Amino acid sequence: MLAYVIRRLFYGAGVVLGVLLLLFLLFFTVATPDDVARQALGEKALPDVIEQWKVNHGYDRPLWPWQDFDDNLFFDHYRRMLTFDFGRSDADDTPIMDRIRDGVGPSLALTVPMFVLGVVAGIVLSLFVAFFRETYIDRMGVFLCVLGMSISILLYIIGAQYLIGKTLRWFPISGFDADPSVMLRFLALPLLVGVVSGVGGDVRFYRTVFLEETGRDYVRTARAKGAGEGRVMARHVLRNALIPILTRVVVAIPFLFTGSLLLEAFFGIPGLGALTVDAIQGNDFSTLRTMVFIGALLFVLGQVATDVSYALVDPRVRLE
């Protein structure tokens, strides 16, 4: 297994290097340093002001190694990203790493419980629907799932803020407080929106997996031996459906660190998702390329973790 993990990590390193190349082309050739400076300073900024801004942010150097091998933006881009020296924000000149450290906590405070609640609710509801397969409960469950998937998360957010936050006044509409005694009050509404908006897709996926497993030979054998339907679903079907479930679950775990873009932006949670949205709105290219790089790195790690988890839960899987 160790050799396989090392090989996959090498493949992942190639993917990350390719993403960095694409980021460089997008942020330094498609959008030149002059364009970045004008976006930050305004279209009416004087040429001298633009040049000074480029000097202050290190954008005045040549782009390619053949223009200046010792000091160029191409090598500096790779060096900064691979050593996690992300530099400073183009918008307010604050260290990007400090903003990431400040945003990780609020993002995890939202995404971790939302992820756990979503997985538990999805599996429990899908088992319930699969238990009553081919009945009106199954059909109604599928209908509600499709209906929930068809509604935009923006509608969930606006509806929850108006009904629960403004009309009923159960929870604050937006804001965040790191004090553990009041933090749950601020997170309750976005947690509810996140779980409800995503449970439809989860139930549809898990239900399909469980129904496929219920047609296997081992399930018919368990029933022939007198096992009840509840025992078959909980102890046999669920256990043997872990591989596709892990594919969905483990890949999502690394992205918990990057936060939720829409939920954090609409509910005023100062996490990494809100940081990314602010970088897009404020034309903060240095912060934006940093967040894209972190997302690519987490995706590669999630893929490797998924493959390893296969072998841990199913002894029939051999990683070679």
GUMAR-439245 format. One record per residue (C-alpha): x, z negated, y. Coordinates in nm, 2 decimals. Layout:
BEGIN
<<X; Z; Y>>
...
//
This chain:
BEGIN
<<0.00; 0.00; 0.00>>
<<0.28; -0.08; 0.24>>
<<0.42; 0.27; 0.21>>
<<0.08; 0.42; 0.29>>
<<0.03; 0.19; 0.59>>
<<0.37; 0.29; 0.73>>
<<0.29; 0.66; 0.67>>
<<-0.04; 0.62; 0.85>>
<<0.12; 0.44; 1.14>>
<<0.37; 0.73; 1.18>>
<<0.07; 0.97; 1.18>>
<<-0.10; 0.75; 1.44>>
<<0.22; 0.75; 1.65>>
<<0.21; 1.13; 1.66>>
<<-0.16; 1.11; 1.77>>
<<-0.07; 0.87; 2.05>>
<<0.22; 1.08; 2.17>>
<<-0.01; 1.38; 2.18>>
<<-0.27; 1.19; 2.38>>
<<0.00; 1.09; 2.63>>
<<0.10; 1.45; 2.67>>
<<-0.26; 1.55; 2.73>>
<<-0.29; 1.27; 2.98>>
<<0.02; 1.38; 3.17>>
<<-0.12; 1.74; 3.18>>
<<-0.45; 1.62; 3.31>>
<<-0.33; 1.37; 3.57>>
<<-0.01; 1.54; 3.69>>
<<-0.06; 1.92; 3.66>>
<<-0.44; 1.98; 3.67>>
<<-0.46; 1.71; 3.94>>
<<-0.13; 1.71; 4.12>>
<<0.02; 1.41; 4.30>>
<<-0.09; 1.56; 4.63>>
<<-0.45; 1.57; 4.50>>
<<-0.42; 1.20; 4.39>>
<<-0.29; 1.10; 4.73>>
<<-0.57; 1.28; 4.91>>
<<-0.83; 1.12; 4.69>>
<<-0.68; 0.78; 4.76>>
<<-0.63; 0.83; 5.14>>
<<-0.90; 1.08; 5.23>>
<<-0.90; 1.45; 5.29>>
<<-0.81; 1.40; 5.66>>
<<-0.49; 1.20; 5.59>>
<<-0.18; 1.34; 5.77>>
<<0.09; 1.50; 5.56>>
<<0.34; 1.23; 5.66>>
<<0.10; 0.96; 5.54>>
<<0.05; 1.15; 5.21>>
<<0.42; 1.18; 5.15>>
<<0.48; 0.81; 5.22>>
<<0.20; 0.72; 4.98>>
<<0.36; 0.94; 4.71>>
<<0.69; 0.76; 4.77>>
<<0.54; 0.42; 4.75>>
<<0.37; 0.50; 4.42>>
<<0.66; 0.70; 4.26>>
<<0.48; 1.03; 4.27>>
<<0.74; 1.20; 4.49>>
<<0.97; 1.28; 4.19>>
<<0.99; 1.61; 4.00>>
<<0.74; 1.66; 3.72>>
<<0.95; 1.80; 3.44>>
<<1.29; 1.70; 3.28>>
<<1.44; 2.04; 3.36>>
<<1.39; 1.98; 3.73>>
<<1.57; 1.65; 3.72>>
<<1.66; 1.51; 3.38>>
<<1.74; 1.16; 3.49>>
<<1.45; 1.09; 3.72>>
<<1.12; 1.27; 3.65>>
<<0.75; 1.19; 3.61>>
<<0.73; 1.32; 3.25>>
<<0.98; 1.07; 3.10>>
<<0.86; 0.79; 3.33>>
<<0.50; 0.85; 3.21>>
<<0.60; 0.81; 2.85>>
<<0.83; 0.52; 2.92>>
<<0.57; 0.32; 3.11>>
<<0.29; 0.38; 2.86>>
<<0.50; 0.31; 2.55>>
<<0.65; -0.01; 2.69>>
<<0.32; -0.13; 2.84>>
<<0.47; -0.12; 3.19>>
<<0.16; 0.03; 3.35>>
<<0.27; -0.01; 3.71>>
<<0.03; -0.06; 4.00>>
<<-0.31; 0.06; 4.08>>
<<-0.35; 0.36; 4.30>>
<<-0.65; 0.20; 4.47>>
<<-0.53; -0.14; 4.58>>
<<-0.16; -0.15; 4.46>>
<<-0.23; -0.45; 4.23>>
<<-0.04; -0.47; 3.90>>
<<-0.26; -0.30; 3.63>>
<<-0.14; -0.54; 3.36>>
<<-0.27; -0.84; 3.56>>
<<-0.61; -0.67; 3.60>>
<<-0.62; -0.60; 3.22>>
<<-0.54; -0.97; 3.14>>
<<-0.81; -1.08; 3.38>>
<<-1.07; -0.84; 3.22>>
<<-1.00; -0.90; 2.85>>
<<-1.17; -1.24; 2.85>>
<<-1.50; -1.14; 3.01>>
<<-1.51; -0.82; 2.79>>
<<-1.46; -1.02; 2.47>>
<<-1.71; -1.28; 2.57>>
<<-1.97; -1.00; 2.58>>
<<-1.86; -0.76; 2.31>>
<<-1.77; -1.00; 2.03>>
<<-2.11; -1.18; 2.01>>
<<-2.29; -0.85; 2.07>>
<<-2.09; -0.69; 1.78>>
<<-2.16; -0.98; 1.54>>
<<-2.53; -1.01; 1.62>>
<<-2.56; -0.63; 1.60>>
<<-2.40; -0.61; 1.26>>
<<-2.60; -0.90; 1.12>>
<<-2.93; -0.77; 1.26>>
<<-2.86; -0.42; 1.14>>
<<-2.78; -0.52; 0.78>>
<<-3.06; -0.77; 0.75>>
<<-3.32; -0.54; 0.89>>
<<-3.20; -0.24; 0.69>>
<<-3.21; -0.45; 0.37>>
<<-3.56; -0.55; 0.45>>
<<-3.67; -0.19; 0.51>>
<<-3.49; -0.07; 0.20>>
<<-3.66; -0.34; -0.01>>
<<-4.00; -0.20; 0.09>>
<<-3.88; 0.17; 0.05>>
<<-4.15; 0.43; 0.04>>
<<-4.41; 0.19; 0.18>>
<<-4.58; 0.18; 0.52>>
<<-4.32; -0.09; 0.62>>
<<-4.04; 0.15; 0.55>>
<<-4.20; 0.43; 0.74>>
<<-4.28; 0.21; 1.04>>
<<-3.93; 0.08; 1.04>>
<<-3.78; 0.43; 1.04>>
<<-4.02; 0.53; 1.32>>
<<-3.93; 0.23; 1.54>>
<<-3.56; 0.30; 1.48>>
<<-3.59; 0.66; 1.58>>
<<-3.79; 0.56; 1.88>>
<<-3.53; 0.30; 1.98>>
<<-3.25; 0.55; 1.94>>
<<-3.44; 0.80; 2.16>>
<<-3.45; 0.57; 2.46>>
<<-3.15; 0.58; 2.69>>
<<-2.96; 0.25; 2.73>>
<<-3.01; 0.28; 3.10>>
<<-3.38; 0.24; 3.05>>
<<-3.31; -0.07; 2.84>>
<<-3.09; -0.21; 3.12>>
<<-3.34; -0.14; 3.40>>
<<-3.64; -0.26; 3.20>>
<<-3.46; -0.59; 3.10>>
<<-3.34; -0.66; 3.45>>
<<-3.69; -0.60; 3.60>>
<<-3.90; -0.77; 3.33>>
<<-3.68; -1.06; 3.21>>
<<-3.45; -1.10; 3.51>>
<<-3.67; -1.04; 3.81>>
<<-4.03; -1.09; 3.69>>
<<-3.99; -1.37; 3.43>>
<<-3.67; -1.51; 3.59>>
<<-3.54; -1.63; 3.25>>
<<-3.18; -1.51; 3.31>>
<<-2.97; -1.39; 3.61>>
<<-2.99; -1.01; 3.67>>
<<-2.62; -0.98; 3.72>>
<<-2.30; -1.19; 3.76>>
<<-2.05; -1.38; 3.55>>
<<-1.92; -1.73; 3.54>>
<<-1.63; -1.82; 3.30>>
<<-1.75; -2.19; 3.29>>
<<-1.86; -2.23; 2.92>>
<<-2.16; -2.44; 3.02>>
<<-2.32; -2.15; 3.21>>
<<-2.15; -1.84; 3.07>>
<<-2.42; -1.79; 2.81>>
<<-2.69; -1.78; 3.07>>
<<-2.52; -1.48; 3.24>>
<<-2.44; -1.31; 2.91>>
<<-2.78; -1.35; 2.74>>
<<-2.95; -1.05; 2.91>>
<<-2.67; -0.80; 2.85>>
<<-2.64; -0.93; 2.49>>
<<-3.01; -0.87; 2.43>>
<<-2.99; -0.52; 2.58>>
<<-2.68; -0.44; 2.38>>
<<-2.82; -0.56; 2.05>>
<<-3.16; -0.41; 2.09>>
<<-3.04; -0.07; 2.21>>
<<-2.80; -0.03; 1.92>>
<<-2.99; -0.18; 1.63>>
<<-3.20; 0.13; 1.57>>
<<-2.89; 0.35; 1.49>>
<<-2.74; 0.07; 1.28>>
<<-3.06; 0.02; 1.07>>
<<-3.09; 0.40; 1.02>>
<<-2.74; 0.42; 0.89>>
<<-2.74; 0.11; 0.67>>
<<-3.08; 0.20; 0.53>>
<<-2.95; 0.54; 0.42>>
<<-2.65; 0.38; 0.25>>
<<-2.86; 0.12; 0.07>>
<<-3.12; 0.37; -0.05>>
<<-2.84; 0.58; -0.19>>
<<-2.70; 0.29; -0.38>>
<<-3.05; 0.19; -0.52>>
<<-3.04; 0.51; -0.72>>
<<-2.72; 0.43; -0.90>>
<<-2.69; 0.36; -1.27>>
<<-2.58; 0.00; -1.22>>
<<-2.89; -0.08; -1.02>>
<<-3.11; 0.05; -1.30>>
<<-2.91; -0.15; -1.55>>
<<-2.95; -0.47; -1.34>>
<<-3.33; -0.41; -1.32>>
<<-3.34; -0.35; -1.70>>
<<-3.18; -0.68; -1.76>>
<<-3.45; -0.85; -1.56>>
<<-3.29; -0.91; -1.23>>
<<-3.54; -0.94; -0.94>>
<<-3.55; -0.68; -0.66>>
<<-3.43; -0.93; -0.41>>
<<-3.13; -1.02; -0.62>>
<<-3.05; -0.66; -0.69>>
<<-3.05; -0.58; -0.31>>
<<-2.85; -0.88; -0.20>>
<<-2.59; -0.91; -0.48>>
<<-2.55; -0.56; -0.62>>
<<-2.66; -0.30; -0.36>>
<<-2.51; -0.48; -0.06>>
<<-2.18; -0.55; -0.23>>
<<-2.13; -0.19; -0.34>>
<<-2.23; -0.05; 0.00>>
<<-1.95; -0.22; 0.17>>
<<-1.72; 0.08; 0.19>>
<<-1.94; 0.29; 0.43>>
<<-2.04; -0.02; 0.61>>
<<-1.67; -0.11; 0.67>>
<<-1.61; 0.24; 0.80>>
<<-1.86; 0.18; 1.08>>
<<-1.77; -0.18; 1.14>>
<<-1.39; -0.19; 1.13>>
<<-1.34; 0.11; 1.35>>
<<-1.56; -0.05; 1.61>>
<<-1.36; -0.38; 1.62>>
<<-1.06; -0.26; 1.82>>
<<-1.28; -0.12; 2.09>>
<<-1.42; -0.47; 2.15>>
<<-1.12; -0.52; 2.37>>
<<-1.21; -0.23; 2.60>>
<<-1.55; -0.37; 2.69>>
<<-1.88; -0.20; 2.75>>
<<-1.88; 0.05; 3.04>>
<<-2.25; 0.05; 3.13>>
<<-2.34; -0.31; 3.05>>
<<-2.05; -0.45; 3.24>>
<<-2.10; -0.22; 3.54>>
<<-2.48; -0.29; 3.56>>
<<-2.47; -0.66; 3.49>>
<<-2.16; -0.73; 3.71>>
<<-1.93; -0.86; 3.44>>
<<-1.57; -0.82; 3.55>>
<<-1.43; -0.69; 3.22>>
<<-1.23; -0.39; 3.12>>
<<-1.54; -0.17; 3.10>>
<<-1.62; -0.24; 3.46>>
<<-1.25; -0.19; 3.54>>
<<-1.27; 0.16; 3.39>>
<<-1.59; 0.24; 3.58>>
<<-1.43; 0.12; 3.91>>
<<-1.12; 0.33; 3.84>>
<<-1.34; 0.64; 3.79>>
<<-1.54; 0.57; 4.11>>
<<-1.24; 0.48; 4.31>>
<<-1.02; 0.77; 4.20>>
<<-0.77; 0.52; 4.06>>
<<-0.58; 0.76; 3.83>>
<<-0.31; 0.52; 3.72>>
<<-0.56; 0.26; 3.60>>
<<-0.78; 0.53; 3.44>>
<<-0.49; 0.69; 3.23>>
<<-0.39; 0.34; 3.13>>
<<-0.73; 0.26; 2.99>>
<<-0.75; 0.60; 2.81>>
<<-0.41; 0.53; 2.65>>
<<-0.53; 0.18; 2.54>>
<<-0.84; 0.34; 2.39>>
<<-0.64; 0.59; 2.19>>
<<-0.40; 0.32; 2.07>>
<<-0.69; 0.10; 1.96>>
<<-0.86; 0.40; 1.78>>
<<-0.54; 0.47; 1.57>>
<<-0.51; 0.10; 1.48>>
<<-0.88; 0.09; 1.39>>
<<-0.84; 0.39; 1.15>>
<<-0.54; 0.22; 0.97>>
<<-0.73; -0.11; 0.95>>
<<-1.03; 0.08; 0.80>>
<<-0.82; 0.23; 0.52>>
<<-0.66; -0.10; 0.44>>
<<-1.00; -0.27; 0.43>>
<<-1.11; -0.03; 0.16>>
<<-0.86; -0.15; -0.08>>
<<-0.93; -0.52; 0.00>>
<<-1.30; -0.50; -0.08>>
<<-1.30; -0.24; -0.36>>
<<-1.03; -0.27; -0.63>>
<<-1.11; 0.08; -0.74>>
<<-0.96; 0.22; -0.42>>
<<-0.59; 0.29; -0.44>>
<<-0.39; 0.38; -0.13>>
<<-0.12; 0.62; -0.21>>
//
